[in-house]
């Protein structure tokens, strides 16, 4: 099941379907109206696991992206960070306050040049990067043989997703009552939202614990994961246990909403949506 994405209105804007020319014009109008400059992000309106996420640096890149992806897009102001975290949050429909279920720190791997080795060699000699070297080398196909200068660093992934090569770590130490309160206030302003994961970028751990100075880059719905399960320090049993508790919450919240008169979509509708998403995903370019 695909994950729906919410982007704050001041940072993300819908680019609807249409001709390449009309969509490029729409992107230009959005950038002028909201004073968005390069770099910014383009990504599919419906996607999962970082698919199709691109940091756009030039007009040529806009044209290439729009020509490749025909479905609706999200244009999003680029958020520098430098840190990123995933905060899985839930609240039962009749509760006054919600809860933080888990927090994941996200680390963006880099390689550092020595003036002798090409990017390909640096990736293949790194104990972790070599495990998914194919993903990185596909992403940097045009520069894989470039020799990085002494001390030159290269970030291997921009999208904060483990499938794209981001490293996930347990972030429970970031939890605080102030942080819970901040996300509770945000969540209560979103009608119908009761469970899912906020992906955020922020400057410092202390500011985040205080519930301040962070920006939401996505809100992923009930089909998302408590991504701290991907910390290499967690056992498989621990991961399954976390997923079991998460999905128990999803079904309990669903049952509570059904008791309030809400009805789920039909299985046929889910299958149709999945088939349409699968068709669109064939167009998505390699993620940054």
N, C-alpha and C positions, 0 to 999 in steps of 0.2 A: 504494500500500500504506500503510495507516495506521500510525502510530507508537505503540507501546505505551509507557506511562509508569510509572516507578517513583518513589514518594515515600517518604522515610524514615518508618518506622512511628511515630516520635514526632511527626511533623508532618502526616501524611495518613491519612485514614480513609475506608473504603468505606461509601457509603450505597446499599444494594441497591435493586432495583426493588420496587414496591409501590404502595399507595394514597398519594395526596398526604398524607393525614393521618398515615399511618404513617411516611412519610419525614420529615415535619416533626418528628414526635416523636423519630425516630432522630437527627436533626440536633441537637435540643435535648439529648438524652442524651449525645451525643458531646461537645458543648460543655461540659456540666456535668462529665462524667467527667474530661476532660482540661484543664479550665480554659481553654478557648478563648473569647475575647471578640471582639466586632466591632472592626475589620473582619477577616473571614476570606475564604477563597477557595472557591467552588464551581466545579467543572468536570466535564465528562463523563469517565467512566472510560476511554473510548477516543475519541481525537480526534487532530487534527493541525493544525498551523499556528495554534495559539492559539484554535481554534474553541470557542466556548461558555465561555471563561474569564471569570469575573465576580468582582469584589471585592464582597463582601456587607457592607452597612453597617447593615441593619435587618431586623426580623422581616417587614415587608412585602416586602422584596426576597427573602427566603427563600421565601415563599409564591409569589411570582410566578415564581421560577426553577423550583421543584419542579413547579409546575402546567404549565410549558412543556416540561420535559425529563423524559421517562418512563424513560429508561434508567438504569443504575447511575451514581452520581456519586462523585467524590472531594471530601471536605471537607478543606481544607488550611489549616493555620495560616498567616496572612499573614506573609511575611518582608519586612521593610522594605528591607534592603539597606545602603546606597542604590545600590550598584553591582551589575551583573549581567554574567555571562560564560557562554559556551558552550565546554565543553572536550570535544573529540572524542578518545576514548581507545580503544586496541585492544591485544589480546594474543593471540598464537597459542596454541592449546591446550597445547602442550608447552613453552612458554616459562615461565621463572621470573619474568620481569619484563615489564610492559607498557610502552606508549609513548603519549605525547601526540602526536596527529597534527596538531591545530590548536587554536587558541584564538581566540574571537571576543569582542571587547568589545561590549556592548550599550548604546546611548544612548537615553534616553527623551526625545523632543522636547517642548519647552514653547513656549508663546507668552506674551508679557508685555504686559499691558494698558497703554494710554496715557490712559485716561479718556475717550476719544472714540470708539474703534472697537469694534464688536461682535466677539464671538468669530469669527463667520463671516468678517468682514473681515480680522481678524488672520491667520487660517489662509490665506485666499486671497491675501494680500499677502506671505506668507512664501515665499521662493524654493524651499524643499523641500516644505513642508507642502502647498502648493497642488497639487503633483503627485499627491497622493492625498487631496485635499480631500474627495472623496466619502466615503471611509472615515471620516475624522474627523467630518464633519458628520452622518453617519448615527449615529455614536456619541453625539454631543452635540446631537441634534436638538432636545431640549427647552430647551437653553440657547444655541443658536447665535446668537440675536439679543441676548443679554445683553451689555451694555457692561462690559468689564473695567476695574476701577479702575486708576489710575496705579500701575505697579509690581506689580500683581497678576499672578501667574504661574499658568498652567494646564498641567498635564501632559496630553499628548494621547493617551497610551496607557499601559496598565498591564501588559499581556501582553508579554513579551520576544520578540516574533515580528515578522519583517519584513513579513509579510502584514497585520499589524494596525497597522503604522506605526512600529515600532521601527527604529532605525538601527544597522546592523551595521558594525563596524570590525575590521580586523586586530588581533589581540591577542597576537601571538607574543612581544612583549617581556615578557609575564607568565610565560612558561615558565621553569621551573627544575627542578633535580634534586629539590629538596624537594617541589615541587608534584607531580611525576611519582610520587614515592614515596608521597605521601598518597593519590593516586587509585589507585595500584596496590594499596595495602592495602585500600582500600574495594572495589575491583573483585574482588579475590580472594575476598571474602566473599559474592559473588553467584554462586551456582552457575549455570553455563551462559552467563554474560555474557562476551563476548569483544570486542565492538565496539559503539560507540554514543556518544552525546553527553550529557554531564552539563550541565544548566543550573543555575547556582549564583548566589546572591547573597552579597555580601561587603562589608566596610567599606573596606578600603584595599588598594592594589596591593601594597605591601610585605608586608602580612600574607598575601596570597594567594600571592605568590612564596615565602614561607616555609612554605606548605602549612598555614596556620592561619586560624582565624576565618572560615570560609565555611559556608554551608548549602546543601545540595542541594535544589532545588525540583522537579527532574524528572530522570529518566534515560530518554532516548529511545533506542530500539533501532537495529538495523542499517539500517532504512529512513530514518533521520534523515540530516542533512547536516552536513558541515563548513561551518558558516555564514559563515566568514570570506570565502567566495567572493562574498558580497554587498557587500563593501566597495567603494564606488564608485571607489576607486583601482585596483582590480584589472581587468585586461582580460578580455574574454570568453574568450580562449584560456587564460588563467591559471585561470579558473573551471572550464572543461572539463577541463583537465589535473588539477586537484585532485580533481574528481569521478571521473575515470578512475582515479586512484591509490586513492581511497577504495573504489570498487566492486571494484577488483582485490583489495584486502585482504578485502572481504566474501566474495568467491568463494573466495579462498585459505583463509580460516578455515572456510567452509562445507565445502570439500573435505576439510580436515583433520578436521573433525568427522564427516563421512561415513565416512572411513577408520577412525574409532574406533567405528563401528557405529551412528551416529545416522542417521535417515532423515528427509528433509524431508516436509512435508505435501503433499498432492496439489494439483494446479492447481484442481480442483473446489472443494476446501476453501477455498483462497485467494479464489476468485470468490464463494463463498457469504459469507465473512467481509466482503468488500468490499461486497457488496450490502446486508448487514445494517448495516454502518457507514454507508453512504450513506443508508439509510432513517432511521437515528437522527439523522444530521447535519442532516436537514431541520428538526428541532426546535430545534436549538441557537440560543440568543439571540446578539445581537451581542456580541462580546468587548469587555471594557474595555481 
